[in-house]
Amino acid sequence: MLVPFGRGAYQGRTINISTEKCVNWYIHFNPPNSVNEYSLIGTPGLNRLSTPQTGEVRGAITFGDFMYVVVADGFYEIDAAGGFTKRGTINTSTGIVSMAKNPTQIMMVDGFQGWIYTQSTNTLTQIVDTDFQNGTQKVLFLDSYFIYVDKNTQDFNISSPNDGLTWDGLDFGRANQYSDNLITAEKSKGLLWLIGSRSFEIWRNNGGPDFPYSRAGGSTRQIGIDAINSLVEIDDSLFWLGRNEQGKNVVIRTEGFDPKIKSTRALEFQISQYATTSDAIAYGYQQEGHTFYVLNFPSADATWVFDIASDQWHERVSENGGTWGRHRGQVHTVFNGKNYAGDFGNGKIYELDLNVFTDDGGVIRRRATTPPLQDEQKRIFYKRLQMLFEAGTGSVAGQGSDPQIALDWSNDGGHTWSSEHFLSVGKIGEFERRAIKRRLGYARNRSFGITVTDPVKANLISSYADVRMGVN
């Protein structure tokens, strides 16, 4: 009998229906004729590159040979070895900073002011053009223009070509197909997406002599955005936390001009329990054939991740002061071909590294559970449970030199769980080692759970149980 650990994160309103959790693992579907349809791969550890300053890492972008980050109120240039140089200071120290670049400049907005960094002169300059509207929270670059949404209006504005310091108050468009105000904008497929609180519409560059953008016919849809910083462009699509007149707490992915709901009902239930969702922060990245949409909820202290390759969700957690909460990565950029994330609180810049099994030396706790295993409510006797991990890859010494998993189970739909039973998954060189537990008793609705905290490659290949079924 196949024991399906971690098929996704599906704990909804009624836990008896499904107890499934998948924390700090993601699903990888295997090639045909493999030992199992899918395996669980451990999420990347955090390998520290640099700590320019203590505080929130608020934004990150790669420009030429350097990474640029905003940490608290400092704007820093970071080289490939992690060395950093402060290039300026802005007037706020918390909250996401949106960053975009043209061939010579980086533009930044923090919800209060705008700034331009010119790399050739290493100067950071506040935008003082009177036609620039302070207060915007998002900037993008498209077709030689910096573009932002004018806060609390239906208008969006474009800069002079390739110059974020110069703006003309007459260079604006108005998204007025519906009555809601614009919240944010993003580019995708070479088009400009303007997203409001209840709807979105798409504009294209038609090369007009007075103003270059016009609405694309048939592109307006009645779905808006709930969290401005949840909007991400990845895999030739846009993702965001959506809302409309009928409700909210759905994750949207665009397919062509059409919005598709990618959140599950279970995930939507989890999000609905959060007192605040409008502060959600997201980023996207690709790694070894998987593309991830990482959605953080700071107030709720939670992180949910959608894997486009498997079409499944999982959770990510990090340890923070002795408790488990949201993953430490908050903002992201690709630098020198590697994925980097900035910490939400301590100023550290990390590589997301699949060959690192700690969070900057801290424990990574991985947890996966199965749905309730049933046979028409008849008793199932469990003679033996066998789990095959990628064995023989433990640490040379210390924790992980004899890597363990903790096995437990619930017979009541996930309401209560047994004590943990520790099983070895193989020291270095023990490539044939299997984690086996015998004489597991019987149940009508059993869910198994596994937990790994050792700093080792914790990839679960397959799991099976020898059972006797059909006993009333």
C-alpha positions in Angstrom: 0.0 0.0 0.0 1.4 3.4 -1.0 1.6 5.8 1.9 1.2 9.3 0.2 3.2 11.7 2.4 3.0 15.4 1.6 0.9 15.5 -1.5 0.2 19.1 -0.7 -1.1 21.5 1.9 -4.7 20.7 2.3 -5.9 21.3 5.9 -9.3 23.0 5.5 -12.2 23.9 7.7 -12.9 20.2 8.5 -9.7 18.5 9.5 -11.2 15.1 9.3 -11.6 15.5 5.6 -7.9 16.0 5.1 -5.0 16.3 7.5 -2.3 16.8 4.8 0.6 19.1 5.5 3.7 19.7 3.5 6.2 22.0 5.3 9.6 22.8 3.9 9.3 20.1 1.3 8.0 20.4 -2.3 6.7 17.7 -4.7 8.8 16.6 -7.6 7.1 14.3 -10.1 9.4 11.6 -11.2 10.0 10.2 -14.7 8.0 7.2 -16.0 8.9 3.8 -14.5 10.4 5.4 -11.4 9.9 3.7 -8.0 7.2 6.3 -7.1 5.1 8.8 -9.0 6.5 11.6 -7.0 9.1 12.4 -4.3 9.5 15.1 -1.7 12.5 17.4 -2.1 13.7 19.5 0.8 13.3 23.3 0.2 16.6 25.3 0.0 18.6 26.3 3.0 19.8 29.9 3.5 23.4 30.5 2.9 24.4 34.0 4.0 26.2 36.2 1.5 26.2 39.6 3.2 24.8 41.7 6.1 25.1 45.3 5.0 23.1 46.7 7.9 20.7 45.6 10.7 17.0 46.0 9.8 14.4 44.9 7.2 15.6 44.0 3.8 13.0 46.0 1.8 14.0 45.6 -1.8 16.5 44.0 -4.1 17.5 44.2 -7.7 20.4 43.2 -9.9 22.0 45.8 -12.1 25.1 45.0 -14.2 27.8 43.3 -12.0 26.2 44.2 -8.7 23.2 43.5 -6.5 21.5 46.5 -5.0 19.4 46.3 -1.8 17.6 48.6 0.5 18.1 47.6 4.2 16.3 49.8 6.7 17.1 53.3 5.4 20.3 52.4 3.6 20.9 51.7 -0.1 23.7 49.3 -0.7 25.8 47.9 -3.6 26.9 44.3 -3.1 29.5 42.4 -5.1 29.7 38.7 -5.8 31.8 38.0 -2.7 29.3 39.7 -0.4 31.3 42.9 0.0 29.1 46.0 0.2 29.3 49.7 -0.3 26.6 52.2 1.0 25.5 54.3 -1.9 22.9 56.5 -0.1 20.1 56.9 2.4 16.4 57.2 1.9 13.9 58.8 4.3 12.0 55.7 5.6 13.3 52.6 7.3 10.4 50.1 7.0 8.1 48.7 4.4 8.6 47.3 0.9 10.6 49.4 -1.6 9.7 48.7 -5.2 12.6 48.8 -7.6 12.9 48.9 -11.4 15.8 49.7 -13.8 16.4 51.2 -17.2 19.7 50.9 -19.0 21.4 53.5 -16.7 19.2 54.0 -13.7 17.5 52.3 -10.8 14.2 53.8 -9.7 12.9 53.2 -6.2 9.6 54.1 -4.5 8.7 53.5 -0.9 5.1 54.7 -0.7 6.3 58.2 0.3 9.0 59.4 -2.2 10.8 58.3 -5.3 14.6 58.0 -5.8 16.9 57.5 -8.8 20.3 55.8 -8.6 22.7 56.5 -11.5 25.3 53.8 -11.6 27.8 55.7 -13.8 28.2 58.4 -11.1 27.2 56.4 -8.0 24.7 59.0 -7.0 21.3 58.5 -5.3 19.0 61.4 -6.0 15.5 62.1 -4.7 12.9 62.8 -7.5 11.9 66.4 -7.0 10.0 67.0 -10.3 6.7 68.6 -9.3 4.9 66.4 -11.8 6.0 63.3 -10.0 3.4 62.1 -7.5 4.8 61.1 -4.2 3.1 58.2 -2.4 3.3 55.5 -5.1 4.2 52.0 -3.8 5.1 50.3 -7.1 7.2 51.2 -10.1 8.0 49.2 -13.3 10.0 49.8 -16.5 8.4 49.1 -19.9 9.1 50.4 -23.4 11.8 52.9 -22.2 9.4 54.4 -19.6 9.2 54.1 -15.8 5.6 53.7 -15.0 3.6 54.1 -11.7 0.0 54.3 -10.6 -1.1 57.6 -9.1 -2.4 56.7 -5.6 -6.2 56.8 -5.0 -7.0 57.6 -8.6 -7.6 55.7 -11.9 -4.5 57.3 -13.5 -1.1 56.0 -14.3 2.0 58.0 -15.3 5.0 57.5 -17.4 8.4 59.2 -17.2 10.4 60.8 -20.0 12.2 58.1 -22.0 15.0 56.4 -20.0 14.9 59.2 -17.4 13.2 58.7 -14.0 14.1 62.2 -12.9 11.9 63.9 -15.5 8.1 63.7 -15.6 5.4 65.5 -17.5 2.0 65.9 -15.8 0.3 65.5 -19.2 1.9 62.0 -19.8 -0.8 59.9 -18.1 -3.5 57.4 -18.9 -6.8 56.7 -17.2 -8.1 53.2 -16.6 -11.8 54.0 -16.3 -13.6 51.0 -17.7 -14.8 50.3 -14.1 -15.3 52.7 -11.2 -12.6 51.3 -8.8 -9.3 53.1 -8.3 -6.0 51.6 -9.5 -3.8 49.9 -6.9 -0.8 48.7 -8.9 0.6 47.9 -12.3 2.9 45.2 -13.8 4.2 44.2 -17.2 3.7 40.8 -18.8 4.0 39.6 -22.3 5.2 43.1 -23.3 1.8 44.6 -22.1 0.9 46.9 -19.3 -1.4 45.4 -16.7 -3.3 47.9 -14.6 -5.0 46.4 -11.5 -7.5 48.0 -9.3 -9.3 47.0 -6.1 -12.1 45.2 -8.1 -10.9 44.9 -11.7 -8.0 45.0 -14.1 -7.4 46.1 -17.7 -4.5 45.7 -20.1 -2.9 48.4 -22.2 -0.5 48.2 -25.1 2.0 50.6 -26.6 0.5 51.8 -29.9 3.3 54.4 -30.5 0.9 57.3 -30.4 2.7 60.7 -30.7 1.0 62.3 -27.6 0.7 59.3 -25.3 1.9 55.9 -26.3 -0.5 53.6 -24.5 -4.1 52.6 -25.1 -6.4 49.9 -23.7 -6.3 46.5 -25.4 -9.8 45.5 -26.6 -11.5 42.8 -24.6 -8.9 42.8 -21.9 -10.9 44.1 -18.9 -11.9 41.6 -16.2 -13.7 42.0 -12.8 -11.0 40.7 -10.4 -8.8 43.0 -8.5 -6.0 42.8 -6.0 -6.1 42.7 -2.2 -2.4 43.1 -1.4 -0.2 45.4 -3.6 3.0 43.6 -2.8 1.6 40.2 -3.7 1.8 41.0 -7.5 4.6 39.0 -9.2 5.5 38.3 -12.8 6.9 34.7 -13.3 6.6 32.0 -15.9 5.1 34.4 -18.4 2.2 34.9 -16.0 1.1 37.3 -13.3 0.3 36.0 -9.8 -1.5 38.0 -7.0 -3.8 37.8 -4.0 -7.1 38.7 -5.5 -10.5 40.1 -4.6 -13.7 41.3 -6.3 -17.2 42.3 -5.4 -18.0 38.7 -4.3 -15.1 38.2 -1.9 -11.3 37.8 -1.5 -8.6 35.5 -0.3 -8.0 33.8 -3.7 -4.7 33.5 -5.5 -4.9 34.4 -9.1 -2.7 33.3 -12.0 -3.2 34.8 -15.4 -3.5 32.7 -18.6 -3.5 35.0 -21.6 -5.9 37.8 -20.6 -7.9 35.5 -18.2 -7.4 35.2 -14.4 -7.5 31.7 -13.1 -7.8 30.8 -9.4 -4.8 28.7 -8.3 -5.5 28.6 -4.5 -7.3 25.6 -3.1 -10.4 25.8 -0.9 -8.2 24.6 2.0 -5.7 27.4 1.4 -8.4 29.9 1.1 -9.8 28.8 4.4 -6.4 29.2 6.0 -6.0 32.7 4.6 -9.5 33.6 5.7 -8.4 33.1 9.3 -5.8 35.8 9.1 -6.9 39.1 10.6 -4.8 41.0 8.0 -4.1 40.0 4.4 -3.5 43.3 2.7 0.2 43.3 3.9 1.0 40.1 1.9 4.4 40.2 0.2 5.4 37.9 -2.6 8.3 37.0 -4.9 8.9 34.4 -7.6 12.0 32.3 -8.5 13.0 29.3 -10.6 15.3 26.5 -9.4 16.1 23.2 -11.0 13.0 23.1 -13.2 10.6 24.3 -10.6 9.0 27.8 -10.5 7.8 29.0 -7.2 5.4 31.8 -6.2 6.3 32.6 -2.5 3.5 34.4 -0.7 4.3 35.8 2.8 1.8 37.0 5.3 3.8 39.2 7.8 0.9 39.9 10.3 -0.1 36.2 10.2 3.5 35.0 10.4 2.9 32.5 7.6 4.4 31.6 4.2 2.7 29.6 1.4 4.4 28.6 -1.8 2.9 27.5 -5.1 5.0 25.3 -7.3 4.0 25.7 -11.0 5.8 22.4 -12.0 3.6 20.2 -9.7 0.6 22.5 -9.5 0.7 22.1 -5.7 1.1 24.3 -2.6 3.4 23.8 0.4 4.3 25.8 3.5 7.7 27.2 4.5 8.7 28.1 8.0 11.7 29.4 9.7 12.7 29.6 13.4 12.5 33.1 14.9 13.3 33.5 18.5 12.4 29.9 19.4 9.1 29.8 17.6 8.2 28.7 14.1 6.8 31.3 11.7 7.1 32.8 8.3 10.1 32.0 6.1 12.9 34.5 6.6 13.1 35.4 2.9 11.1 38.5 2.0 12.4 40.0 -1.3 14.3 38.3 -4.1 16.7 38.8 -7.0 18.8 36.7 -9.3 22.5 37.6 -9.0 25.3 35.8 -10.8 22.9 33.0 -11.8 21.9 32.3 -8.2 18.7 33.1 -6.2 19.1 35.5 -3.3 16.5 36.5 -0.7 16.6 39.3 1.8 15.6 38.8 5.4 12.5 40.4 6.8 14.2 41.6 10.0 18.0 41.2 10.4 19.5 42.7 7.3 21.0 39.5 6.0 21.1 38.5 2.3 21.0 34.8 1.7 21.4 32.5 -1.3 18.6 30.0 -1.6 20.8 26.9 -1.8 19.5 23.3 -2.2 22.9 22.0 -1.0 22.6 23.9 2.3 20.5 22.2 5.0 20.2 25.0 7.6 18.8 28.5 7.7 22.1 30.3 8.1 23.1 27.7 10.8 19.6 27.5 12.3 17.4 24.4 12.2 15.1 23.7 9.2 12.0 21.8 10.4 10.4 19.7 7.7 7.0 18.1 8.3 4.7 16.0 6.0 1.5 14.1 6.8 -0.7 11.8 4.8 -4.5 12.1 4.3 -6.6 9.7 6.4 -6.0 6.1 5.0 -9.3 4.3 4.8 -11.0 1.1 3.6 -14.7 1.9 3.8 -14.3 2.5 7.5 -13.0 -1.0 8.1 -10.0 -1.6 10.2 -6.6 -1.6 8.5 -3.8 -3.6 10.3 -0.4 -2.1 9.7 2.3 -4.7 9.8 5.2 -2.5 8.6 5.8 1.0 7.3 8.9 1.4 5.1 10.3 4.8 4.0 13.1 5.2 1.5 15.0 8.5 1.8 18.1 9.5 -0.1 20.2 7.6 2.3 23.9 7.6 3.1 24.2 11.4 3.0 24.5 12.3 6.7 26.9 14.7 8.3 30.5 13.7 9.0 30.1 14.6 12.7 27.6 16.2 15.1 23.9 16.4 14.5 23.0 14.6 11.4 25.9 12.1 11.6 23.2 9.5 12.2 20.2 11.3 10.6 16.8 10.5 12.1 13.2 11.0 11.2 10.5 11.3 13.7 7.4 9.2 12.8 4.0 9.7 14.5 0.4 9.0 13.6 -3.2 10.0 14.3 -6.2 7.6 14.4 -8.8 10.3 14.8 -8.5 12.5 11.7 -5.6 14.5 12.9 -7.0 15.8 16.1 -4.5 14.0 18.3 -1.1 12.4 17.5 0.9 9.6 19.0 4.4 10.1 20.5 7.3 10.3 18.1 9.3 7.2 17.1 12.8 8.0 15.8 14.2 6.0 12.9 17.6 6.2 11.2 17.7 7.0 7.5 21.4 6.1 7.0 24.8 7.4 8.0 27.4 8.4 5.4 27.8 5.5 3.0 24.7 3.5 4.2 23.0 3.9 0.8 20.7 0.9 1.2 19.3 2.0 4.6 15.5 2.0 4.9 13.5 3.6 7.7 11.2 0.8 8.9 8.7 0.7 11.7 6.9 -2.6 12.5 3.8 -3.6 14.5 1.9 -0.4 14.1 -1.5 -1.7 15.2 -4.8 -0.9 13.4 -7.0 2.0 12.7 -10.0 3.0 10.5 -8.8 6.5 9.7 -5.0 6.7 10.2 -2.8 9.6 9.1 1.0 9.2 9.4 3.3 12.1 9.9 7.1 12.5 9.6 9.4 15.3 10.9 13.0 16.0 10.0 15.2 18.5 11.8 18.7 17.1 11.2 20.8 19.2 8.7 20.9 16.6 6.0 19.5 16.0 2.5 16.0 15.0 3.5 14.6 13.8 0.2 11.8 11.2 0.6 11.8 8.9 -2.4 8.9 6.5 -1.6 7.0 5.0 1.3 4.9 1.8 1.6 3.0 -0.1 4.2 2.3 -3.8 4.5 -1.3 -4.0 5.6 -4.2 -6.3 6.1 -7.4 -4.7 5.1 -11.1 -5.3 5.2 -11.5 -6.2 8.8 -14.8 -5.0 10.5 
